Amino acid sequence: MDNFEKQQTIEAIKVSIKARWIYASIIFVQGIIIKYFFTSVPLADTPILSFILASAFLFNIGYWLYIRRPPEKISNFGVHLVKALQVAMDSIWISAILFFSGTVGKMIITGYFIAIMNGASLYKKKGMVLSTLFLQFLFTVLAVLQYSGKINANPPVKEVFSFPFAKGDKHGLLFLLVAFYAYSSGGAVFGGYLAGLFKKREIKLVAQRNELSEKTQTLVHQAQELNKTKDYLHEALTKSDKARNELEATKKNLEKTNLELKNKLDELEKYGQVTTGRELKMIELKEKIRLLEQRIGELDKN
């Protein structure tokens, strides 16, 4: 049983427990009314009836205290046990009321259909079949006990249903069993259709859950890829900023070097201009010296 199935089962059990509070309370109030206003109707003794209903309430309290805990603290065995008791104990309590009332001809037998519906809701079609067979077995045992005179009503038995059924009445026993089997089987078929409807919804819900799980995994994978991409971009931007800073520093160094070279070129140009002027002066002086030497030579000849 996976966590999703366990959670769904726990929620179904909680609904069953809440419904049982109301159902048991109604039976108890109905029993009190019959006890004091319809004394001719067969009814279990008040202490016995109170004990049966009190045990039902105590079991219900125990179910609730156990099942309301966090799912991770509830074992799979515990869930299966509480789930099975939801159907079994309801059938047993109803059978106990019938037994101590001294007759199976009471309206309380309609409570068996609650067990069928409960089995269908908790176990689907399989639970519907098993719960129906179980309560049919219990009812058959009670009917045979009444037929053989093993259970007696006090006050004397008065059937709620219209047909008489007394000790040794084979025809009444057969009629009662056939009628009960027919009605309980019909209720089981009805419960089976409901269980099928619930099953279809559950299958659809499981499919949606699986689809959601796949989408979630895809989103998680995409988120991881986005984080990797973000880290890569962050690293690339960091490297880009570092390279840009280095480029800016290199640019400044080149501009500084270019300025220094320009200043040196200006100095060289000025120096070259000065040097060129001096060379021209020297050439001019040499030319004048040559001319003077030439004139001196001419004068010496004369």
C-alpha positions as semicolon CSV with decimal commas, in nm:
position;residue;x (nm);y (nm);z (nm)
1;M;0,000;0,000;0,000
2;D;0,161;0,327;-0,113
3;N;0,114;0,657;0,068
4;F;-0,157;0,778;-0,169
5;E;-0,365;0,460;-0,131
6;K;-0,315;0,467;0,247
7;Q;-0,433;0,828;0,264
8;Q;-0,741;0,751;0,055
9;T;-0,824;0,448;0,273
10;I;-0,784;0,652;0,591
11;E;-1,018;0,921;0,457
12;A;-1,279;0,655;0,369
13;I;-1,252;0,503;0,718
14;K;-1,296;0,846;0,876
15;V;-1,618;0,896;0,680
16;S;-1,740;0,552;0,792
17;I;-1,662;0,635;1,156
18;K;-1,847;0,967;1,142
19;A;-2,151;0,803;0,980
20;R;-2,152;0,534;1,250
21;W;-2,176;0,799;1,526
22;I;-2,504;0,920;1,379
23;Y;-2,635;0,574;1,291
24;A;-2,565;0,424;1,637
25;S;-2,715;0,728;1,809
26;I;-3,035;0,695;1,607
27;I;-3,062;0,323;1,693
28;F;-3,010;0,398;2,061
29;V;-3,280;0,669;2,067
30;Q;-3,515;0,445;1,868
31;G;-3,457;0,161;2,116
32;I;-3,541;0,386;2,412
33;I;-3,861;0,504;2,241
34;I;-3,973;0,147;2,166
35;K;-3,881;0,033;2,516
36;Y;-4,114;0,281;2,686
37;F;-4,386;0,348;2,426
38;F;-4,418;0,019;2,233
39;T;-4,381;-0,248;2,500
40;S;-4,533;-0,523;2,286
41;V;-4,247;-0,506;2,035
42;P;-3,963;-0,752;2,111
43;L;-3,654;-0,571;2,230
44;A;-3,333;-0,669;2,402
45;D;-3,308;-0,587;2,771
46;T;-3,200;-0,231;2,833
47;P;-2,866;-0,328;2,997
48;I;-2,784;-0,561;2,708
49;L;-2,888;-0,309;2,444
50;S;-2,692;-0,039;2,627
51;F;-2,387;-0,268;2,643
52;I;-2,405;-0,341;2,269
53;L;-2,437;0,025;2,174
54;A;-2,173;0,128;2,431
55;S;-1,930;-0,123;2,281
56;A;-2,007;0,020;1,936
57;F;-1,931;0,371;2,063
58;L;-1,611;0,255;2,236
59;F;-1,490;0,079;1,924
60;N;-1,571;0,390;1,723
61;I;-1,372;0,604;1,965
62;G;-1,082;0,361;1,938
63;Y;-1,099;0,370;1,558
64;W;-1,099;0,749;1,560
65;L;-0,811;0,787;1,805
66;Y;-0,601;0,545;1,601
67;I;-0,687;0,665;1,252
68;R;-0,659;1,040;1,320
69;R;-0,284;1,012;1,373
70;P;-0,043;1,118;1,096
71;P;-0,043;0,857;0,814
72;E;0,329;0,788;0,853
73;K;0,266;0,672;1,212
74;I;-0,004;0,423;1,107
75;S;0,115;0,082;0,988
76;N;-0,035;-0,087;0,683
77;F;-0,150;-0,373;0,906
78;G;-0,330;-0,127;1,134
79;V;-0,508;0,031;0,839
80;H;-0,618;-0,309;0,704
81;L;-0,737;-0,420;1,050
82;V;-0,945;-0,107;1,116
83;K;-1,079;-0,126;0,763
84;A;-1,195;-0,487;0,809
85;L;-1,353;-0,413;1,147
86;Q;-1,568;-0,140;0,991
87;V;-1,769;-0,410;0,813
88;A;-1,737;-0,708;1,047
89;M;-1,827;-0,536;1,374
90;D;-2,134;-0,362;1,230
91;S;-2,273;-0,700;1,122
92;I;-2,190;-0,855;1,460
93;W;-2,358;-0,575;1,659
94;I;-2,675;-0,598;1,454
95;S;-2,675;-0,976;1,495
96;A;-2,630;-0,935;1,872
97;I;-2,932;-0,704;1,892
98;L;-3,140;-0,957;1,697
99;F;-3,021;-1,244;1,914
100;F;-3,104;-1,078;2,244
101;S;-3,436;-0,954;2,106
102;G;-3,539;-1,318;2,056
103;T;-3,639;-1,288;1,692
104;V;-3,495;-1,206;1,352
105;G;-3,822;-1,046;1,245
106;K;-3,717;-0,694;1,337
107;M;-3,654;-0,376;1,144
108;I;-3,296;-0,375;1,270
109;I;-3,210;-0,629;0,998
110;T;-3,211;-0,334;0,757
111;G;-2,888;-0,239;0,932
112;Y;-2,724;-0,526;0,747
113;F;-2,751;-0,316;0,434
114;I;-2,534;-0,056;0,605
115;A;-2,265;-0,323;0,632
116;I;-2,306;-0,402;0,261
117;M;-2,270;-0,037;0,164
118;N;-1,975;-0,002;0,399
119;G;-1,805;-0,304;0,245
120;A;-1,868;-0,170;-0,105
121;S;-1,726;0,171;-0,019
122;L;-1,414;0,034;0,153
123;Y;-1,343;-0,280;-0,050
124;K;-1,529;-0,210;-0,374
125;K;-1,689;-0,515;-0,543
126;K;-1,482;-0,769;-0,351
127;G;-1,587;-0,618;-0,020
128;M;-1,948;-0,604;-0,131
129;V;-1,952;-0,978;-0,206
130;L;-1,768;-1,079;0,112
131;S;-1,975;-0,856;0,340
132;T;-2,297;-0,989;0,184
133;L;-2,191;-1,351;0,234
134;F;-2,083;-1,277;0,593
135;L;-2,409;-1,116;0,698
136;Q;-2,611;-1,384;0,518
137;F;-2,421;-1,641;0,723
138;L;-2,494;-1,453;1,047
139;F;-2,862;-1,414;0,962
140;T;-2,892;-1,781;0,871
141;V;-2,742;-1,881;1,206
142;L;-2,989;-1,655;1,390
143;A;-3,286;-1,783;1,188
144;V;-3,190;-2,146;1,255
145;L;-3,149;-2,069;1,626
146;Q;-3,497;-1,916;1,634
147;Y;-3,638;-2,210;1,438
148;S;-3,484;-2,453;1,687
149;G;-3,601;-2,248;1,987
150;K;-3,253;-2,156;2,107
151;I;-3,332;-1,784;2,139
152;N;-3,635;-1,653;2,328
153;A;-3,782;-1,307;2,356
154;N;-3,886;-1,151;2,683
155;P;-4,161;-1,027;2,656
156;P;-4,299;-1,299;2,423
157;V;-4,197;-1,279;2,062
158;K;-4,400;-1,055;1,839
159;E;-4,268;-1,029;1,487
160;V;-4,241;-0,686;1,332
161;F;-4,287;-0,834;0,985
162;S;-4,625;-0,962;0,873
163;F;-4,530;-1,327;0,832
164;P;-4,527;-1,551;1,141
165;F;-4,212;-1,741;1,227
166;A;-4,203;-1,967;1,531
167;K;-4,014;-2,268;1,654
168;G;-4,028;-2,560;1,409
169;D;-4,181;-2,354;1,128
170;K;-3,988;-2,485;0,828
171;H;-4,202;-2,294;0,579
172;G;-4,145;-1,970;0,768
173;L;-3,771;-2,039;0,794
174;L;-3,742;-2,109;0,421
175;F;-3,947;-1,804;0,330
176;L;-3,746;-1,583;0,563
177;L;-3,410;-1,703;0,432
178;V;-3,513;-1,677;0,066
179;A;-3,650;-1,327;0,118
180;F;-3,343;-1,214;0,309
181;Y;-3,103;-1,363;0,054
182;A;-3,294;-1,196;-0,228
183;Y;-3,303;-0,853;-0,067
184;S;-2,945;-0,868;0,056
185;S;-2,823;-0,986;-0,286
186;G;-3,017;-0,705;-0,452
187;G;-2,860;-0,459;-0,213
188;A;-2,522;-0,611;-0,291
189;V;-2,576;-0,564;-0,665
190;F;-2,676;-0,203;-0,602
191;G;-2,367;-0,159;-0,386
192;G;-2,159;-0,321;-0,661
193;Y;-2,273;-0,059;-0,911
194;L;-2,186;0,215;-0,665
195;A;-1,850;0,051;-0,601
196;G;-1,787;0,039;-0,976
197;L;-1,867;0,407;-1,000
198;F;-1,631;0,484;-0,714
199;K;-1,367;0,261;-0,874
200;K;-1,389;0,449;-1,203
201;R;-1,350;0,776;-1,019
202;E;-1,058;0,633;-0,825
203;I;-0,890;0,511;-1,144
204;K;-0,940;0,853;-1,299
205;L;-0,801;1,016;-0,986
206;V;-0,498;0,785;-0,988
207;A;-0,439;0,863;-1,356
208;Q;-0,457;1,235;-1,282
209;R;-0,222;1,184;-0,987
210;N;0,029;0,998;-1,207
211;E;0,002;1,265;-1,474
212;L;0,055;1,534;-1,213
213;S;0,353;1,340;-1,075
214;E;0,507;1,318;-1,423
215;K;0,449;1,689;-1,481
216;T;0,599;1,763;-1,141
217;Q;0,908;1,559;-1,223
218;T;0,936;1,738;-1,557
219;L;0,907;2,075;-1,384
220;V;1,167;1,971;-1,126
221;H;1,403;1,863;-1,405
222;Q;1,344;2,190;-1,590
223;A;1,404;2,383;-1,269
224;Q;1,733;2,199;-1,221
225;E;1,833;2,275;-1,579
226;L;1,739;2,640;-1,529
227;N;1,955;2,652;-1,216
228;K;2,245;2,503;-1,410
229;T;2,191;2,755;-1,690
230;K;2,170;3,037;-1,437
231;D;2,497;2,925;-1,278
232;Y;2,660;2,900;-1,621
233;L;2,538;3,247;-1,718
234;H;2,652;3,385;-1,385
235;E;2,996;3,235;-1,437
236;A;3,006;3,362;-1,795
237;L;2,902;3,712;-1,685
238;T;3,166;3,706;-1,413
239;K;3,432;3,611;-1,668
240;S;3,296;3,873;-1,908
241;D;3,311;4,143;-1,640
242;K;3,667;4,041;-1,555
243;A;3,768;4,046;-1,922
244;R;3,601;4,384;-1,969
245;N;3,784;4,527;-1,668
246;E;4,112;4,391;-1,803
247;L;4,032;4,541;-2,143
248;E;3,956;4,878;-1,985
249;A;4,285;4,865;-1,795
250;T;4,474;4,773;-2,115
251;K;4,301;5,056;-2,301
252;K;4,402;5,306;-2,035
253;N;4,760;5,178;-2,042
254;L;4,769;5,210;-2,422
255;E;4,626;5,562;-2,407
256;K;4,889;5,655;-2,147
257;T;5,166;5,498;-2,355
258;N;5,036;5,672;-2,667
259;L;5,037;6,005;-2,486
260;E;5,391;5,950;-2,366
261;L;5,504;5,857;-2,718
262;K;5,335;6,166;-2,856
263;N;5,516;6,386;-2,605
264;K;5,848;6,224;-2,694
265;L;5,777;6,271;-3,065
266;D;5,705;6,638;-3,003
267;E;6,033;6,670;-2,815
268;L;6,218;6,491;-3,094
269;E;6,055;6,712;-3,352
270;K;6,160;7,024;-3,161
271;Y;6,510;6,883;-3,120
272;G;6,520;6,799;-3,489
273;Q;6,416;7,153;-3,580
274;V;6,690;7,296;-3,356
275;T;6,950;7,057;-3,497
276;T;6,851;7,135;-3,855
277;G;6,885;7,509;-3,791
278;R;7,232;7,463;-3,651
279;E;7,338;7,251;-3,948
280;L;7,216;7,520;-4,186
281;K;7,412;7,782;-3,992
282;M;7,725;7,566;-4,011
283;I;7,686;7,521;-4,383
284;E;7,636;7,894;-4,426
285;L;7,945;7,969;-4,214
286;K;8,151;7,715;-4,406
287;E;8,039;7,879;-4,729
288;K;8,136;8,223;-4,598
289;I;8,475;8,091;-4,482
290;R;8,534;7,940;-4,822
291;L;8,449;8,268;-4,994
292;L;8,675;8,458;-4,760
293;E;8,960;8,217;-4,822
294;Q;8,901;8,255;-5,192
295;R;8,917;8,636;-5,180
296;I;9,223;8,623;-4,959
297;G;9,388;8,401;-5,216
298;E;9,300;8,642;-5,495
299;L;9,435;8,933;-5,298
300;D;9,763;8,750;-5,238
301;K;9,802;8,695;-5,611
302;N;9,757;9,060;-5,690
